[in-house]
Amino acid sequence: MILVTGGTGLVGSHLLFELTKSHQKIRAIYRTKKTVEKVKTVFGYYTNNIDEYFNRIEWLEADLNDIPKLTEAFKNVTHVYHSAALISFDPNDYYKLRETNISGTANIVNLSIINSIQKLCYVSSVATMGYDPVKITEETTWNSEDSQSVYAITKYEAEMEVWRGIQEGVPSVIVNPGVILGPGFFRTGSGGLFKRVHKGLNYVTKGVAGYVGVEDVIKSMVLLMNNDCTNERYIIVAENLSFLDFTTLISNAFKLTPPKKIASKWMLSFAWRLDWLKHKLTGKKRRLTKNLSKTLITKSHYSSDKILMTKAGLKFKPISKVVSEVCQVFLKEASS
């Protein structure tokens, strides 16, 4: 049996549909029932027989830090896809991030050890990679002395838990996707970028980041789990694009005028301080932090050569096509 954590999120929901196509026994954990309904929406992007595929999943209510429930979830499980995580760049969420990303992953690793799991796939992020101005690979060293976001710190430490599990006998693979693009979650994460551009985005930056479609992330995960690759990490990035070029792709897909104003370093510096002051005065959640403003102007070029060489014939869908498909879904749902 396969266990999927984070099954109600972007990666997890798309992964579940892919797994149900092979008629394997699947168990997925969730925290609240209302989030499970979102999975049906995602399944609807791929099939008209939503219930047929959805009913192939055994759902179990469990939290990553609820050991008794997690213990139950691991019964008869042989393979684990751990995609559950909290995503936030707000320093005020640091302890929540630690609880979910680090403690939660430690619990998954411990139960994988106890139950002699045959293979574990952990969904991390390129946020845990080190920085190199020319090319970032799996060998680029993480520098703990650099200023890192709270999200990056907790995901990096979660990876350390997975490496601990490897040392204790759990064969594992770690995937480090770039910004994951896919339909179904337009209020959070990368989906929120499409919503913001559609509403009208005035300023962008020339910072560069790695992007990849959710289907390519899923394809990579399943391929790695089904072959003899173990105890390795893999960057999953289809293309490196500037934020200006990326938002232009979205604008063109929406048939809107692309943003042209470039936010300079001093503007971002002023903006994150203003955002901090607004948070202090109103209590509203941070939208722009010091680390995030730094990321927005950093030019990060990621290499996926390792997985492309590992899996001959593997090709990633062009980001222009991914963006076009996601925008079509966004417009359809916005009009319904």
Residue pairs with C-beta under 8 A, 6 or more apart in sequence:
1 24
1 25
1 26
1 27
1 76
1 77
1 78
1 79
2 19
2 24
2 25
2 26
2 27
2 77
2 78
2 79
2 80
2 81
3 27
3 28
3 29
3 73
3 74
3 77
3 79
3 80
3 81
4 12
4 15
4 16
4 19
4 26
4 27
4 28
4 29
4 80
4 81
4 83
5 12
5 28
5 29
5 64
5 80
5 81
5 82
5 83
5 84
5 108
6 12
6 82
6 83
6 84
6 85
6 123
7 13
7 15
7 16
7 28
7 29
7 30
7 39
7 57
7 83
8 28
8 30
8 31
8 35
8 36
8 38
8 39
9 83
9 84
9 85
9 185
10 180
10 182
10 184
10 185
10 189
10 190
10 191
10 214
11 83
11 123
11 177
11 180
11 214
11 217
11 218
12 28
12 81
12 83
12 84
13 38
13 39
13 42
13 43
13 184
14 42
14 182
14 184
14 214
14 215
14 218
15 81
15 83
15 218
15 221
15 222
16 26
16 28
16 39
16 43
16 57
17 42
17 43
17 46
17 47
17 53
18 218
18 219
18 222
19 26
19 222
20 26
20 53
20 54
20 56
20 57
21 53
23 56
25 58
26 56
26 57
26 58
27 57
27 58
27 59
27 60
27 73
27 77
28 57
28 58
28 59
28 60
29 59
29 60
29 61
29 62
29 69
29 70
29 73
29 84
30 36
30 59
30 60
30 61
30 62
31 61
31 62
31 63
33 61
36 59
38 184
38 185
39 54
40 50
40 51
40 54
41 184
42 183
42 184
43 50
43 53
43 54
44 50
45 183
45 184
45 329
47 53
60 69
60 72
60 73
61 69
62 69
62 70
62 72
62 73
63 69
63 70
64 70
64 84
64 100
64 103
64 104
64 105
64 107
64 108
65 99
65 100
65 103
65 104
65 107
67 107
70 107
70 108
70 111
71 111
74 111
74 112
74 114
74 115
74 117
77 115
77 117
78 117
78 118
78 119
79 117
79 118
79 119
79 120
79 121
79 225
80 108
80 112
80 117
80 119
80 120
80 121
81 121
81 123
81 221
81 225
82 105
82 108
82 120
82 121
82 122
82 123
83 123
84 100
84 104
85 100
85 101
85 123
85 155
85 158
86 93
86 96
86 97
86 100
86 101
86 154
87 151
87 188
87 189
88 96
88 97
88 150
88 151
89 149
89 150
89 151
89 286
89 289
89 291
89 292
90 150
90 285
90 286
90 289
91 150
91 286
91 289
92 279
92 285
92 286
93 150
94 150
94 154
97 150
97 151
97 154
98 154
98 157
100 154
101 151
101 154
101 155
101 157
101 158
102 154
102 157
102 158
102 161
104 158
105 122
105 158
105 161
105 162
106 158
106 161
108 120
109 120
109 161
109 162
109 164
109 165
109 170
110 165
111 117
112 120
112 165
112 170
113 165
113 168
113 169
113 170
116 169
117 170
118 171
119 170
119 171
119 172
119 173
119 225
119 230
120 162
120 165
120 170
120 171
120 172
120 173
121 172
121 173
121 174
121 175
121 221
121 224
121 225
122 158
122 159
122 162
122 172
122 173
122 174
122 175
123 175
123 177
123 217
123 221
124 155
124 158
124 159
124 174
124 175
124 176
124 233
125 151
125 152
125 155
125 176
125 177
126 136
126 176
126 177
126 178
126 210
126 235
126 237
126 300
126 302
127 149
127 151
127 152
127 155
127 156
128 142
128 152
128 155
128 156
128 159
128 176
129 136
129 138
129 140
129 142
129 176
129 235
129 302
130 136
130 140
130 141
130 142
130 143
131 140
131 143
131 146
131 298
131 300
132 140
133 299
134 301
135 301
135 302
135 303
136 235
136 300
136 301
136 302
136 303
137 235
137 302
137 303
137 305
137 306
138 176
138 232
138 233
138 234
138 235
138 306
142 156
147 290
147 291
147 294
148 156
148 291
149 289
149 291
149 292
149 295
150 291
152 291
159 174
159 233
162 172
162 174
165 172
166 172
166 231
171 230
171 231
172 230
172 231
173 221
173 224
173 225
173 229
173 230
173 231
173 232
173 233
173 234
174 232
174 233
174 234
175 217
175 220
175 221
175 224
175 233
175 234
175 236
176 233
176 234
176 235
176 236
177 212
177 217
177 235
177 236
177 237
178 209
178 210
178 211
178 212
178 235
178 236
178 237
178 238
178 240
178 302
179 190
179 209
179 210
179 211
179 212
180 189
180 190
180 212
180 213
180 214
180 217
181 190
181 211
181 212
181 213
181 214
181 319
181 322
181 323
181 326
182 190
182 191
182 213
182 214
182 215
182 322
182 326
183 191
183 325
183 326
183 329
183 330
184 191
184 329
185 191
186 192
186 194
186 195
186 330
186 333
187 195
193 246
193 247
193 250
194 250
194 326
194 327
194 330
195 330
197 247
197 250
197 251
197 254
197 256
197 259
198 250
198 254
198 256
198 330
198 334
200 256
201 247
201 251
201 259
202 259
202 261
203 259
203 261
203 262
203 263
203 267
204 243
204 244
204 247
204 259
204 261
204 262
204 263
205 242
205 243
205 244
205 262
205 263
205 268
205 296
205 297
206 242
206 243
206 244
206 262
206 297
206 299
207 242
207 243
207 295
207 296
207 297
207 298
207 299
207 300
208 240
208 241
208 242
208 243
208 298
208 299
208 300
208 301
209 240
209 241
209 243
209 246
209 295
209 300
210 235
210 237
210 238
210 239
210 240
210 300
210 301
210 302
211 237
211 238
211 239
211 240
211 241
211 246
211 319
211 322
212 236
212 237
212 238
212 239
212 316
212 319
212 322
213 238
213 316
213 317
213 319
213 322
215 317
216 236
216 238
216 316
216 317
217 236
219 314
220 234
220 236
220 307
220 311
220 314
223 311
223 314
224 234
224 307
224 310
224 311
227 311
229 310
232 306
234 304
234 306
234 307
234 310
235 302
235 303
235 304
235 306
235 307
236 304
236 307
237 302
237 303
237 304
238 304
238 316
238 317
238 318
238 319
238 322
239 316
239 318
239 319
240 300
240 301
240 302
241 249
241 319
242 299
243 296
244 259
244 262
246 319
246 323
247 258
247 259
248 258
248 259
249 319
249 320
249 323
250 323
250 327
251 257
251 258
251 259
252 258
253 323
253 324
253 327
253 328
254 327
254 331
263 271
263 296
265 297
268 288
268 293
268 296
268 297
269 293
271 288
271 293
272 288
272 289
272 290
272 292
272 293
275 286
275 287
275 288
275 289
276 286
276 289
278 284
279 285
279 286
304 316
307 314
308 314
